[in-house]
Amino acid sequence: MIRRRTLLTALATTPVLSGVAVTTTATPAAAAEPASNTALYADPTWTEGVHWGRRSRRHLIDDQSRTGRAPFLRSTVIAPHGGGIEGGTSELCLAIAGYDPADLAPTPVAGPVHDFWMFEGLMSSGNGALHVTSTHCDDTIARSLCAGSLNVLSLHGCTPEQAGLESGAEAVLIGGLNPTFRQYLLEEFTAAGIRAVTASGEEEIAGISPDNICNRTLLGMGAQLEITTALRASMFASGKNTVADRATNLLPSFWTFVAAARKAIDRVEAGQTVL
């Protein structure tokens, strides 16, 4: 996450999915931070598939029986700043949603599998210029998926300094407007040995604006994770923390983080009745 500072309160030490092309394109000269996804998509400075890309999955609900009930997917996982913008969030988004980042195979085969959406920077450098704040995320598919979900888990990256933590801190900041979801995330990450804190202060990191994409759910509230640079780096093999190499160089700590997030989603879903 870029250009953000905050204070923190510490609480605890199927269809084939296509991959994303990796390019070596550099940032166009004099590119300014976009005001919204709509503005970015309309800007001739940027080209989809060259500078940026999008991936998503909405699962089919096919209920043609008068006597049975088709399952309703309650949760969506998103990474608004994936690829080279906030490194590691694309891979985490896919894995938490239920897909192996390397080959998009279901993990585990029987699920759980959630809907997902991500926006990804594809350039070799300067991907921060593609950053759209979460309150200005207006991608049509992203908003549609979130609006049709009871829960949204939004994944982001930040530096310890932006988060108000000590240099080199490995931690995940938990925000969003759903207090139950936040509490379950806090408990599961802590149980997994991952330092978790509740974000407070500046609304972009805390995820407290109703306009934040994580809160644009059927319930009007969701959850947001800000993962520090050091914690994300610890999930990938040394020297392989790149857009091209991350998906095939996952360390056990990556799957520990994924499992904790999925347990929190399972817990919040268990308390939600779909009439």
N, C-alpha and C positions, 0 to 999 in steps of 0.2 A: 504494500500500500504506500502511496507517495503523497507528499505534501500534507501530512496530517500529524498532529500532536495531541496527546491526551494525558489525563491523570488516571491512575489505576487504583483500584481497591483489591489487594491481594486476598484471595480466599483459600488458596491451597498451593503447598509446595508439591427362433426368433430371427428377426430380420438381420442381415449383415450390416454392421456399422462400419463406415469407411473411416480410415485414419486421416491424419492431417499432414500435409506436405511441409517439409522443413526447407527454408530458403536461406540464402546468405545476404539477402537484401538489407541495406542499411537504411536508417531513418532519412526520409526526405528532408531537404533543407527547410528551415524555418517553420516546421510543423508545430502547431499549437495544440494544447490539450483540448480535446473535443468537448463541447458543451453537453452532448448526449450521444447515444448510439445513432440516432437518426441523423444528427449533424455529421458524425464520422462517416456513415455509409454514403452520405451525399457529397462528401469532400473529394474532389478529383485527385487530391494529393495521395490518397490511399486507395489501394486496389485489393479487393477481396481475393484471397488465395495467394497473394504475393506478400502483402504487409500484414494482413490479419485474416482470421478464419473463424467459423462458428461450427460447433457440433452440438447435437441434441438428440434426445430419444423420448418419444411419448409412446407409452405402451397401449396397445389396443384393448379397449373394453368392448367385448362382443357379448351382449346379453339378449338372446332371442327366445328365452324360455319364460313362460308365465309362472312356472313353479320353482325355478332355481334362481340363484343370485350369482352374477359374475363378480369376481373380486374388484374392489375399487382401490387403486393405488393412492395412498394418503400423502406421500412425501416426494419432494423433488430436491435434488442436490444441484447446486449451481456454482460456477467459477467465473465471475464476471471479468476477471483479470488474469486469464490463464496464459498458457504458452510462455513466452519470454517476458510478460509483464510482471507477474508475481509468481516466480518459478516454483513448480511443484504443485500448484493448485489444480491444474488440469488432471494430473495423475491421481491426486487425492479425490477429485470429483468423480472420476470414472470408477475408482475402486470402491468408494463409499456407496455409489449408486449400484454397484454389483458387477462391475466389469474389470477384467484384467487390463491394465493400461497398455500392456505390450501387444495383445492380440484381440482385445475386446471380447474374450470368452467370458461367460458368466462365472462369477466366483462367489459362493460355491455354485455348482450347477443348478441346485434347487432354489437358489436365491438366498436372502432377499434381494430383489431387484427394484430400483426406484427410477423414476424419470430423471433426466438430467439435461442441463444446458450449460454451455461454456462459450465465452468469447476469448480468442487466443491471439497473442502477438506472435508473428512468424519471422520477424526480422532477426538478423544476427546481433544487432545492438539497437539501443534507443527505443525499445518497446514501451517504455514509460510514457511516451508521447501519445500512446493509444488509450491511456487510462481514462475511463469515464467513471465519475463517482457513482456510488450505488444509488443515491437518491435521484440520479439523472439517467439511470439505466432504463431505456424505453424500447429495447428490442422486442418486436412483436411476439416472437416465439417465447422468449423469456417471461414476458408478462403474462402470456396465455397460460404457460405451464404453472407459474406461481399462483395465478388467480384460480386455477382449478385444483389446487392442492391444499390440504389441511396444514401441512408443514413444509417449510423450506429451510434447508441448511445451506448457507452461502459461505464459500471458502475464499479467504483473502490472505495476503502476506504483508508483513510489516517488519521494520527494523526494531530492535530493542529501544533505540533512542526515540523513535516515533511513538512507541508505546509507553515511554517513561520508565523503562526497565534498565537494569545495569547492562553495560556492554557485553555482548556475547550471550545474553540470556536465551535459554531454550524454553519457550513457553507458548501456550495458546491462550488467547484472549477470547472470552465468551461474551457475546452481545446479542442484541435482538430484543423484541418486545414480548416473547413468549417465556414467562418466568419458569414454567414447568420444564420446558425443553432446555432452557439454560441450566437449570439445576441438575437435570439428568446428565447433560454433557459434562458439567463440572465434576459430578460424582464418578462418572465412568473414566474420564481422563485421569483423575486423581488415583482411582483404583488401579489404573494401568501404569502408574508411575510417571505420568506426564504432568509437568507443572502447569496448572490451570489457574487463571485469574479471571475475574469479571471485569470487563471493560466499563469505564465510566468517564464522564467528562465530555470531550468533543464527540458530537453525535455521529460522525462518519465511522469512527472506529467502534463506538459503543453500539451502533446499529439501532438507535432509538427513534429515528424519524419514521413516521408512517409511510413516507414516500420511498424509504429504502426498499430495494427489490426483495430483500428477505422477508419483509413484513407485508408484501402484497399478496397475501394468501386468502383463502376462504375465511379464515379466522381473524385476519387483519394483524397477524403477528407471526414471527418466525425466529430463527436463530442465525447468528453470524459468528464465524470463527476468524480471528486474525492470528496467523501463525508466524512467529518470528523467523528471521532469516536463518539463524543457527539451528532451530528445530527442524525447519524444512531441509536444510543441507544435511542434517544427520540421517535423513531417510534414504539417501542415495549414495552409491559407491563414490569414493574419492575420485575426483577428476571427471565424473560422469554426470554432474548436475547441470545438464544442458537440455535444450528442447529435443535434440536428436537422440540423447542417450538415457534420459531419466527413466523412461518406461521399462527398459530392459535391465536396469541396474538398481532394483529396489532392495533395500536392506530390511531386516526383520522389524526395525523400529517403524518403518512405513506401515506394515501390516498391523502392528500394535495400535497405532493411531487410528487406522481404518476400523479395526474391530471395536475400539472404544466408541467411535462415532456411531457405528451401526447399532451397537447395544443401546445407546441413548435414543436413537430413532425408534428401535423396537419398543422401548419402554414408553415413549410418548404415544406411539400408535396404539399400544395395548389399552390405553385409557380412552380411546376415541371410538365412539360408536357411530357407525354409518347406517342411518335409517333407510 
